[in-house]
């Protein structure tokens, strides 16, 4: 029986091989300071496959017949997915009090009663379900066709999102009345009610896969909060460009509170509302002299 140390060390060459491989696949960027993180999290996979070195694991990821399945495991190991319902309340107030009324007014002028929202990097589903709950609280939307699309690259968290069952840690910012209205309790866990789930679809998607992203169609709003911080500058620009292409004119892009488009794009205009600032795709986009930096 082969004995494997629980702490297999990753040398600098192995780190660069695996770092570049992960970046090329999904844009996750790991600096030299992240070597320890890759070593600890991917070390478990070496033991699973009885591999002696990280270089062996690199070749496994490139050439093994099961490489696609293993790459899914890598993404699950390397992504952090800490989230909760009604996260960043000030931005959600802007969504409800400022953005939705604007969208409603524009759509009514256009004679349309459709609303499509993309929750990009939705993790275990708290964000798209939060959006759906807020929409259900708007009586005027009852006669509209509403769709919230949640996507993530991690199959593990997508499974949780599809199940829609959560523990208390997901409710740190949830009003008890909202919890009672939109969830049912069973054995200490809380399940999202069907009226909320009916508005939400959950899909696997790599934010760097432009061809698959194009299949999503046009969106009125995109939430992508606390996701692009994991990408390098080139990766951020690529993802932002994909968002720009998916938004309708006048569509809104909502990023995390610590994220901005500074040095990434001049394609969007920054709107200042009472509770928050958000980005908006101009109604008329002039290609000449503007665009991604």
N, C-alpha and C positions, 0 to 999 in steps of 0.2 A: 504494500500500500504506500502510495506516494505521500510524504508528509510535506505540507506547505506552511510556510510562516504566515501568520495573520497580518504581518506588516511588510509586505513586499515593497521594496524601494523603487522609485521611479527616477531614472537618471535624466539629465537635461535633454539628451537627444530624444529619449522616449516622450518626455513632456512636449517637446516641440512637434513631434509626429502626431501625437494624439490631439493636442491643442489645434493644430492646423486642420486635421481631419474633421473635428467637431465643427470648427468655424465654417469650413466649406459646405458642410451639410446643412447647418441651420443658423449660422451667424452668431452663435453664442461665443463670446470673446473672453478668453482667460489670459490674464497677464502673468508675468513671471511670478508674481506674488500668489498666484492661484495654484501653484504646483502641488502644494500640500492637499488642497481640496480635491484635485483630480486623483491624486495618489490614494487618498482615503476612500473616496466614493467608488472609483473604478477598481480598487483593489479587491472589493467583494466579488466583482465579476471574474477576476482571474481565478479566484478560488472556486467559483461555480464551474468553470471550465477546465480546472486542473492545469492552468498555465503557469509557467515559472517566472516569466518576465512580462513587463508592459509592452515590450516589442512584439512578443508572441501575440499579445492581445490586439495590438495594432494590425498585425497580419490577419488575425481572426476576423476583425471588423472589415477588412478590405476584401478577403477572398473566401471566407467560409460560406457554404451554401445557406447557412442560417444568419447571414450578416444583417439582413434587414430587420429581423426580429431582435437581434442583439442590439442594433442601433436604437431601437425603441427603448430597450432597457437602459442604455447609456443616457438618453435624454431624460428618462424618469429619474435617474440617479443624480443628474447634474442640475436639474431645474428646481428652484424653490418656488413654492406655490402658496405662500401664506396670504390668506385673504379672509374676508368676512362680509356679511350682508350690510348694506347701506354704508359702505366705506367712503370716506371723504364727503361728509354730509354737505359741506359748503358748495361743492361742485354739483351734487345732485339737486340742491335747491336751485342753482342756475339752470340746470336741465329742465326742471319742472316749471319754474316761475318765469324764465326768460326765453329759453330755446324752444320749448314746445309751443308756446303761443305764437312765436315767429313762424315756425314750421306750419302750424295750423293755418295762419293767415295766408301764407304763400300757397299752400295746397288748395285752399278754398278758392283763391283767385284762379288757380289752374284747373279747378273742377275735379280734383283728385282726392280720394279718401284712402290713401295707402301710406304706411309708414314702415320703413325698414331700418333697423339698427344693428350694427355689428359690434359685438363684444370680442375684440381681438386679444388673445392671450387670456382666455376666460378662466383658466385654472379649474377649480372644482365646482364652478357654476354659480357661486354667490353673486357675481356681478350681473350676468344676464338675467338671473331670476329677480334681482333687485330692480333692474330696469323694467321688467315685466310687471312687477308689483306697483311701481310708480305709474305705469301706463294704465293699469287697471283702476287706479284711483282717479283717473281723468274721465268724468262722465261723457264728455264730447267724443271720446275715442271709441265708444261702444259700437258705433255704426261703421267704424273704419276697419280696414284689413291691416292688421299689425303683425310684424314679424321681428323677433329678436334672434339673431344668429350668434351663437357662442362658439368660438374655435380655440383650439390649443394644440401644441405639438406633442404634449405628453399624453399617452394613452391611459396612464394610471389615473390622472386627475379627471380625464374625460369620462372614465367609468364612474367616478364619484359624481360628476355633474349629471350624468344620465340617470343615476339612481335617485338623486335629489333628496338624500337623507343626511341630516347634519347634527352634530353635537353642539353643546353650549358654546364652544369656542368661536363658532361662526356668528354668534348673536351679540357680540360685545357692543354693537351700535344699533341694535334693533329695538324699536319701541315695543313694549309688551302688547299694545293693541294691534300693531302690524303682525307681530308673531302669532297672535291668536287668530287673526283674519286669514293669513296666507299659509299657515302650517297646521298639520295634525300631529299630535304627540303619540308616540308608541314606544314603550319600554325605555324611556329616557332619551330617545332620539326624536328629531322633528323632520317630518316629510313635507316637501313643497306640495301644495294642493294642485289638483289637476287644472284648475282655471288658470293658474300661473304657468304650469308646464306646457299648456296648449299653445302659448305664445312663443315658446322658446324651442329652437332646434340646436343640437350640439353636434359639432363635426371636428374631425382631425384636420389640421391645416398647418403647414409650415409657412411662416410669414415671408419666407424668401422664395416661395414657389409661385412666381408671378402668373404662370399659366393656370394654375388651379385657383388662385385668388380671383382671376378674371371671371371664373365661372360663378362667383358669388353674385354677380350683377351689381347694379348701382345701389348705394346706401344713402340714406338721409343723414345719418349720424354714425360716427365711429367712436367707440370707447376703446382706448388702448392705454391703460394706466399701469405704470410701474413695470413696463415690459421692455421698452427700448433701452433702458439703462443697462441691459445685459449685452448690448451690441456695441461694436466699435463704430467709429465715425462713418465708415463706408457702409456698414450694415444698417445703421440708423437711416442714412439717406435712402438706401434701397427700400426699406420698409415704409418710410414716409411717402416716397413716390408711389408705392403701391396703394397707400391710403388715398392719396390725391386722385389717382385714377378711378378709384371705386366710389368716391363721393359725387353726388349730384352737385351742380352749381348751387351755391349758398349752403351746402352741407357743412356740418360741424365736426371737428376733430377734438376730442377731449382726452388729454394726456394726464399723467400723474402729477401731483403737486410739485415734484422735484424735477420735472422734465420740461424741456422747451425745444423750440425749433431754431434757436440761435445757432448760427453756423451750419444749419442743416438744410433749410429751405426758405425761400422768399415767396413761394407760391401761395401761401396762406396769408390772410389778414388776421391780426390779433384783435378780438373783441373784448371790451371791458364791460362786465356786468357788475351788479351790486355785490354779489358774493364771490365772483371768480372771474378769471380771464380764460377764454377758450379760443381756439383757432377755427377759422371759417374759410372755406373755398370761395373765392370771389365769384359773383354771378357771371361776370365776363372775364375770362382769363386771357391776358395778352402774353403770348409766348415770348415775343421779342423783348429782351431786356429784363425778363423776370423768369423765375423758375428755380430749380434746385441748384444750390451753389456748387 
